[in-house]
Amino acid sequence: MFSGGRILFLVISIGFIIQSPSYAQSPSPAYVKAIYSLPLSLDPIKMNDTASLAVGNLIYDGLLKFSPSLKIEGALAESWSSSKDGKTLTFKLKKNIFFHNGDPVTAADAEFSLKRALSSESTVRKFYDSIKEIRSVNDSTLVIELNFPFPPFLSVLAGATAKVLPKNKVSDPKFFSSPIGSGAFRFTSLDSKKKEINLVAFEKYHSGVPKISRMILKETTEDEALKLARNSEIHDLANWPLTESDSIFSLGQRISSPVASTWIIGLNTHKAPFNKLKIRQLFKVSIPVDEFRKTFYPDSIKANGYVPNGLTGSQVKVELKVSDIRPPKEKITIAIPRELARGQEMKEMIEKAMTSKGWKVEVNLMPWDQLMEGYSKKLHQAFLVAMNMDYPDADFLLKNFESDNPDNFSGLKNSKIDLLLKTSRATQDRKQRETYYKEALRLIEESAVTVNLFHPRANYWVSKCVQNFKPNILSDVYIDYSKVVLASDCETNKVVQQ
Amino acid sequence: MKSMSLFKHVNSSLNPYRWAISVLAAVLISGLFAGISLESRLDTDKKMAESLAPYLATLIESSDRPELLRVLQSIAEATKSDVVLTQDETVFASSRSLEELDRKFIKPKTFVRFFDIDFGNNEIVTTTNIKKSGQSLEDSKVYIISPLLPSMESTLGIFLGAFVASILISLFSARQMRKAIKKALRPMDQLHAEIEGMITDGHLESEPIQIRELEEIRNTVRSTKTALDNAKDQLAETKAKKLSSDAYKRLIHDLHNPVSALRQMASLAHDETQDLETQTEAANSIPRLADQILSQVTSAKKNLEQDPIALRDLNIVDCIKDGIRQVQTLENSKSISASFQDEQITVPHDPLLLKRAIVNLLENGVEAANSRVRVSVLRKDNNTIIKVCDDGAGMDETKVPVYLQGRGQSGKANRQAFGLSSTNHIVRSHGGKLIYRKSDLGGSSFEIRLGVI
């Protein structure tokens, strides 16, 4: 369970034996997208990992959605309006919108789904805590009352967890084994052995029938995914933001975009010696951030701070004064996902660099699930993760540092930060909110609970047969596959050999 | 050299300037309109960016890229261009591709700068510094990149529209100008008609011409015409006097021989040294010679009694036709055929006298002809030749000069000899010659040779 940011997990497992299905040879060519993991859950209110969110975004639709440039557009909602005080939002649903089973989508379904997000079983409840009341006025009108005018709330509704489910079907215990949504693709099966999810285009999709008739989401590792791509057996490696110099791009298209993500080394203030501010600050400035970025992710964007470029707060840069501090004697262990393609090299670089500066640092390459377990239980002293955003507002990332947030991975407790964040949420004035954000971020940077490594630039590989693939600067989760085209006369094998 | 009307001359003289000026004016006006349109279009883009600059500056300060992307997208849609916002030469937001975000901005290659706007091969780049409260935000710029051709389409359309409109206005103006020229030249036509009237009909009085210079010309022509007529009359009088003098001289000359012969015969008749036969013959010759002298004097007297000559530039064909008609009215038993080289042969002549001469020749011809008389008029060099031929017996050529002098005896009531002398006198009065030849029809052929104007 992660608070605030999503953990972008690059590689989940290795050693997976790749069978050799030739998807491109199917009578009706299927679009094959490699994913680093099958979804941990298909329930939107329990999605915390990128793989689940990406699959959920294909199957489910919400009231709103993000355009590639993060413009908020209507998905199931035809239009929406806000009251003068910003506390009441009224949504008008589109006509002729249906779930995959043919049932019409109503405001009652939306009310039910959003209330689920507020329920105790929800792991994303924190996104919706500004909601006071939700009510459906009629089949096509939904009203949401907020406790305070929370400007980013529309972004929350456009996020991957605010999905509308059929009210009268969700109670079925097996619903999420064969989920029904109103998204562009209809779930047909999950093959646990093949580690594949099969989807087909939803004929009654409100924005038009998707151009891809069939889609296969195939779990694999990064290395295997690259092999599959070289063998023309997949069309899409968007789950792995590759470096732009990767040779795979000579065999397909490279579609590049920055993403709202920050790779960090998180520091746990509950674990000595990081319980000491000065030690954290010294550690933060000791990590060879530039060298790391240039060596392993040369096309990534330099991180000034915790918040990715292009979002409020990204300009906050704090110079820490650490000249009078020495490294502690205690050994520090940094957990890094073992599945990272160059994890061993990373380990060696960090250990060498830190040792030369007097630190006793050990980089522990551990399996993803183990790392995640330690993360959620706050067992690690330090850990390398990528913080993705569900909605493009600094609030999303800043939540991680609220004292009463159970997902506060750093264990930081700062009443000033808490007050600033609370105040900012109830502030409609953009500039005023910006001031609060900046102040909170300055305090967080001074607290030195994150070593900000870089902001990644996603280099998506797709086959040359793929057209109209538009990246999304928030995350690959939000890529709109309903508009993507798989050229029917373009056999993958031929394309790759070009 | 081919002549043309004054209107055509003026019109064709003006044409090159009219067209050159029209086309030049059309190009200049169209270019001006097109330039203003393009400048206005691009200036609008720039002003839009400038007006949004404070807001963009706020968004840059807030680092609110999603909002910036939305704004740039709106600008791009409004301007039908790509919009790129850079900070420190790095793309911070762009309407065209997410791919270029956070990368170094590659400005399109441009080759000319005009009013702060850069023109490239395929695009027009308008650059605006982001300012807030009059102060530039450090190294933040908005580039509006408009595709060149679509941007130029409206400009080109305006250019063509203005060009066509200018040309149409020029055409209309040219048409009006032609009308104005025609109207302006009407007094010239009036002047021409006036002068024509003066020459043909002798009208000297008419409506005054409005154009002073033309009226002066008309007055000059009128006074010249009057002076010319007077001069002609004087000339005719002088000529008549000269002709009379010449006639007297000819008479004196013609009388010299018969008078000398008369003296000789009178001398012989009284010369006792001569034998009787010679004296008798001489005595007998005296009355004959006296008759001859008397006949010559009578003929000369008749000729000198004729009306004084008044030469006019008139069509001689009309005069000849008149003569033929007159003779045919009296005698139609023999055919008179006529052939004219031209229906209009202007020769200075006195129509009354010349007709009398022609009638004389025709009457002689008809009288002498067996069946036909032929009249022909032709021009040769500078002469007009009127030929009257008949198919009669013809004349003794040796005696023709005697008849022309009026000394001959006509076999037919003395008429022919008398008529030829008169005809000869009239022709000579016109400065011409009367020539006798044998006719190809077998009889006589008399030619009147006159000078042609």
Boltz contact constraints between the chains, C-beta under 6 A:
constraints:
  - contact:
      token1: [A, 69]
      token2: [B, 69]
      max_distance: 6.0
  - contact:
      token1: [A, 70]
      token2: [B, 66]
      max_distance: 6.0
  - contact:
      token1: [A, 71]
      token2: [B, 70]
      max_distance: 6.0
  - contact:
      token1: [A, 256]
      token2: [B, 99]
      max_distance: 6.0
  - contact:
      token1: [A, 257]
      token2: [B, 98]
      max_distance: 6.0
  - contact:
      token1: [A, 257]
      token2: [B, 99]
      max_distance: 6.0
  - contact:
      token1: [A, 258]
      token2: [B, 101]
      max_distance: 6.0
  - contact:
      token1: [A, 258]
      token2: [B, 102]
      max_distance: 6.0
  - contact:
      token1: [A, 301]
      token2: [B, 102]
      max_distance: 6.0
  - contact:
      token1: [A, 309]
      token2: [B, 102]
      max_distance: 6.0
  - contact:
      token1: [A, 310]
      token2: [B, 65]
      max_distance: 6.0
  - contact:
      token1: [A, 312]
      token2: [B, 62]
      max_distance: 6.0
  - contact:
      token1: [A, 312]
      token2: [B, 63]
      max_distance: 6.0
  - contact:
      token1: [A, 312]
      token2: [B, 64]
      max_distance: 6.0
  - contact:
      token1: [A, 314]
      token2: [B, 63]
      max_distance: 6.0
  - contact:
      token1: [A, 315]
      token2: [B, 63]
      max_distance: 6.0
  - contact:
      token1: [A, 392]
      token2: [B, 66]
      max_distance: 6.0
  - contact:
      token1: [A, 434]
      token2: [B, 62]
      max_distance: 6.0
  - contact:
      token1: [A, 471]
      token2: [B, 98]
      max_distance: 6.0
  - contact:
      token1: [A, 473]
      token2: [B, 98]
      max_distance: 6.0
